[in-house]
Amino acid sequence: MTIHQNLIAGEWVGSDATKNINPSNTGDVVGEYARGSVEDTKAAIAAAKAAFPSWSRSGILERHAILRKTADEILARRDEIGRLLSREEGKTLAEGIGETVRAGQIFDFFAGECLRLAGELLPSVRPNIGVEITREPVGVVGVITPWNFPIAIPAWKIAPALCYGNTVVFKPAELVPGCSWAIVDILVRAGLPKGVLNLVMGKGSVVGQTMLDSPDVHAVTFTGSTGTGKRVATASVEHNRKYQLEMGGKNPFVVLDDADLNVAVEAAVNSAFFSTGQRCTASSRIIVTEAIHDRFVAAAGERLKSVVIDDALKAGTHIGPVVDETQLKQDTDYIEIGRQEGAKLAFGGELLKRDTPGFYLQPALFTEATNDMRISREEIFGPVAAVIRVKDYEEALAVANDTPFGLSSGIATTSLKHATHFKRNAEAGMVMVNLPTAGVDFHVPFGGRKGSSYGSREQGKNANEFYTTIKTAYTLA
């Protein structure tokens, strides 16, 4: 099997390799991908540093053309790349193709942003002096991405970094290197100059740590666990570099007595269990008021009975497998913790067998949970959710906000009063009304507050806040 190599200074470089395994069928090897070393990472950083002066001063039309070609190829190959994504991560084929389309749309958006770069001309308070305010690229950007969105998250970090004239050292999650390798290959063939984008696949303790230790990495954008995010922050403060963190979530979904039951159940089930619950925006706390509680639980259980858990590539599958054995153990451990804490496992939570060996888990729905239980406080990152009964809207809002996280928050209600109040008072970066907590557009800001995020927002025009630095220049007329 051909080894997919790292890209350093415009050259594909070989090294030790690791196998990429399909979680729907553990006998299926998706590919072999290089495992970078400390030396590989240092070489990639040096290449990015050397390429920065030229790329940072490149013409906006050149950047536009490269990002637009990249978008066009990703979209043209959506079925192929979407299938690769589903094989390596375990999302259903429909989700894999949808995420691939989103990546193409992101590159297309930032191709346009290349042509919309703007500054300000202001008069000084002093006579005959002009003030020019511009944005300039930060420098070498370290990009560290997770396994749950193998192409969309790399896209929404790499595309703006390149758009604004930065160079990149990219470390994808070790579990899902396939889609990352594919978009880097596309960018290279789209005409990206040597050294502007460098791909180093491998262990976070090796590749990621080397990036964090380097004074030549001027900014780091990270999506992943809270623990690793704190290490990124500590290392970045030491080097006085910019850093951007997207970390955990324990997102609430509130169901009020006046909610449309069908809308509430569909949004809650989608929020909690689709994509196998492996989304930072997934809702694992379902907060339900008393009068609708029993009807909601019964309807949610019936809805879950119709959900098909199977091979991600199989037609008719709604939920694929858990991404790997380690994550599966974490999920089942939390199911046992929930039982021990006194919550009632109302549905699911069983390991499943299918035609192919894989990490299949039936979605688990707990009832009689309280907000102080571990299953209500800690991020599980799997298809496990807990229903918390509350008296009224005021208690629901208080419970929703009682969390160290603050990424996404949702509510099901037909009350304009409650919807409006919730949008204003939910302590989260993103709020959904009668919609799943997961699922955001590619052209608007993404991010949270409290323990979920640090730094400026990702995506959309707001991305320039992280990938650029402001310069103020004065000129005597």
C-alpha positions, -999 to 999 in steps of 0.1 A, spaced: 0 0 0 13 35 -9 23 56 20 8 91 19 37 113 28 41 146 47 45 178 28 75 199 38 89 228 18 69 217 -12 82 182 -12 65 150 -2 86 134 25 85 98 36 88 85 72 74 59 94 38 52 87 6 43 106 -25 26 93 -59 44 90 -87 20 100 -123 22 91 -144 22 124 -174 6 105 -152 -23 94 -120 -27 114 -106 -51 87 -107 -22 61 -74 -2 60 -83 32 45 -46 39 39 -11 43 53 -1 78 64 33 91 74 41 97 110 62 128 114 91 133 137 105 163 157 129 169 129 101 168 103 82 194 123 111 217 127 118 215 90 82 224 82 83 254 106 115 266 89 100 262 55 69 282 65 91 309 80 112 311 48 80 313 26 63 340 46 80 372 33 70 363 -3 35 349 4 26 377 27 32 402 -1 16 381 -28 -12 396 -49 -47 391 -38 -57 377 -72 -31 349 -69 -45 339 -35 -80 342 -48 -73 319 -78 -56 292 -56 -84 291 -31 -111 292 -58 -94 263 -76 -93 244 -44 -130 250 -37 -139 239 -72 -120 206 -70 -133 198 -35 -169 203 -47 -163 184 -79 -150 154 -59 -176 156 -31 -188 120 -35 -152 106 -36 -139 127 -7 -172 123 13 -168 85 10 -132 88 22 -144 109 52 -171 83 61 -146 54 59 -121 70 82 -143 88 107 -175 68 107 -201 94 97 -228 84 74 -221 89 37 -247 117 35 -229 135 64 -195 128 49 -206 143 15 -223 172 33 -192 180 53 -171 179 21 -194 204 4 -191 227 34 -153 226 31 -156 236 -5 -179 264 4 -155 276 30 -126 278 5 -149 296 -19 -159 321 7 -123 329 16 -114 331 -21 -138 360 -22 -125 375 10 -91 378 -7 -107 404 -30 -125 421 -1 -95 430 20 -100 465 34 -86 491 57 -95 526 69 -84 561 61 -90 586 89 -81 622 95 -58 628 125 -67 651 153 -36 670 142 -38 691 110 -22 679 77 -18 643 90 -35 613 76 -41 580 94 -41 546 76 -53 515 94 -45 482 77 -45 445 86 -14 424 79 -8 387 83 4 373 116 32 350 103 36 313 106 3 297 119 2 264 135 -30 245 127 -40 216 150 -73 199 142 -95 172 157 -109 139 144 -146 146 144 -147 170 114 -118 158 93 -123 182 64 -145 211 76 -124 222 105 -91 220 86 -108 241 59 -121 268 82 -86 272 97 -64 268 66 -85 288 41 -85 321 62 -48 316 71 -38 315 35 -64 342 24 -48 368 47 -12 360 37 0 337 65 20 305 60 9 273 77 22 242 95 -7 218 97 -11 189 121 -43 169 116 -57 144 141 -38 111 140 -71 91 137 -82 108 104 -53 119 82 -70 110 49 -92 140 43 -64 163 55 -39 148 31 -65 152 3 -71 189 8 -33 196 11 -27 177 -22 -55 198 -38 -40 231 -26 -6 221 -39 -19 213 -73 -39 245 -73 -6 264 -74 3 271 -38 40 280 -36 65 258 -18 66 261 19 34 281 22 15 251 35 33 222 53 16 190 64 31 170 93 9 141 103 17 122 135 13 122 173 3 153 192 30 147 217 56 148 190 44 171 162 21 193 182 45 197 210 73 207 187 51 233 172 42 247 206 79 248 216 90 268 186 94 306 188 90 307 150 53 297 152 36 331 156 0 319 161 -17 286 169 -53 277 162 -65 246 180 -97 225 182 -98 196 206 -99 186 242 -100 211 271 -68 195 286 -48 199 255 -62 234 249 -48 245 283 -14 232 273 -16 251 240 -24 283 260 4 278 285 30 272 258 17 301 237 19 326 266 55 317 271 62 327 235 39 357 234 20 342 205 -16 345 195 -37 315 202 -72 305 195 -90 276 213 -121 256 205 -126 230 232 -153 212 251 -190 216 254 -219 203 276 -246 219 256 -282 222 269 -314 217 249 -344 231 267 -379 218 260 -407 239 274 -443 229 281 -456 249 251 -432 233 226 -443 215 194 -436 179 206 -425 167 171 -402 196 166 -387 192 201 -381 155 198 -365 157 163 -343 186 173 -332 169 206 -325 135 190 -305 152 162 -286 173 187 -277 145 210 -272 114 188 -266 122 151 -229 121 140 -228 95 169 -229 124 193 -193 132 184 -198 170 179 -186 197 202 -220 213 196 -240 181 205 -266 185 232 -261 159 260 -283 177 285 -319 177 276 -337 200 301 -375 194 300 -403 211 320 -427 191 340 -460 192 320 -443 179 288 -416 157 304 -433 123 303 -447 128 268 -413 140 256 -394 110 270 -420 85 255 -418 102 221 -380 104 222 -378 67 230 -401 59 200 -380 81 177 -348 64 188 -364 29 180 -365 40 144 -329 51 142 -307 27 122 -271 22 135 -249 5 110 -220 8 86 -215 44 77 -215 36 40 -246 15 40 -278 30 25 -304 37 52 -279 42 80 -288 71 103 -259 68 128 -225 52 121 -200 37 146 -180 54 174 -147 66 159 -124 40 177 -121 16 206 -108 42 230 -138 65 225 -161 35 227 -147 26 261 -151 62 273 -188 61 262 -196 28 279 -177 39 310 -200 70 313 -231 49 307 -220 28 338 -212 60 357 -248 73 350 -263 41 363 -241 43 395 -251 79 400 -288 69 401 -300 80 367 -323 56 348 -312 42 315 -345 46 297 -332 36 263 -302 19 246 -266 20 257 -259 -15 244 -230 -26 222 -242 -38 188 -230 -63 163 -234 -57 126 -223 -75 94 -188 -60 97 -167 -57 129 -169 -21 141 -174 1 171 -212 2 172 -231 16 202 -269 20 206 -277 56 216 -282 59 254 -309 81 269 -310 86 306 -339 100 326 -342 110 363 -308 128 360 -298 159 379 -275 186 368 -248 178 394 -242 142 381 -210 135 362 -230 126 331 -245 161 332 -212 179 340 -185 162 319 -182 160 282 -187 124 270 -184 130 233 -206 101 223 -242 91 218 -251 95 255 -277 121 267 -295 128 300 -329 142 305 -332 166 334 -367 175 347 -373 211 358 -403 230 371 -405 259 346 -387 282 322 -368 301 349 -354 269 363 -346 255 328 -326 286 320 -307 284 353 -299 248 348 -289 254 311 -264 281 322 -251 260 352 -221 245 333 -184 254 329 -189 253 292 -207 277 268 -206 267 232 -241 261 219 -275 262 236 -310 254 223 -346 257 231 -379 243 218 -408 266 224 -437 283 206 -435 313 229 -419 344 213 -414 358 248 -394 328 260 -375 324 228 -364 361 228 -355 359 265 -335 327 260 -315 342 230 -305 371 252 -298 352 284 -284 318 274 -247 318 283 -234 304 250 -217 316 219 -244 302 197 -282 298 204 -307 278 184 -345 281 186 -365 251 175 -334 237 158 -307 212 168 -277 227 188 -254 213 161 -253 227 126 -240 262 117 -235 280 84 -201 284 69 -202 322 65 -210 332 101 -190 333 133 -184 301 152 -173 299 188 -184 299 224 -176 313 258 -165 302 293 -145 269 291 -155 261 255 -135 287 236 -108 313 239 -99 340 214 -117 355 185 -144 337 165 -137 313 137 -154 314 102 -169 343 83 -155 378 82 -146 376 119 -118 352 110 -96 382 102 -94 391 139 -72 361 145 -53 357 112 -43 393 110 -27 420 131 -36 457 129 -11 484 118 -17 521 122 4 544 100 6 582 100 16 604 71 24 641 71 8 657 41 
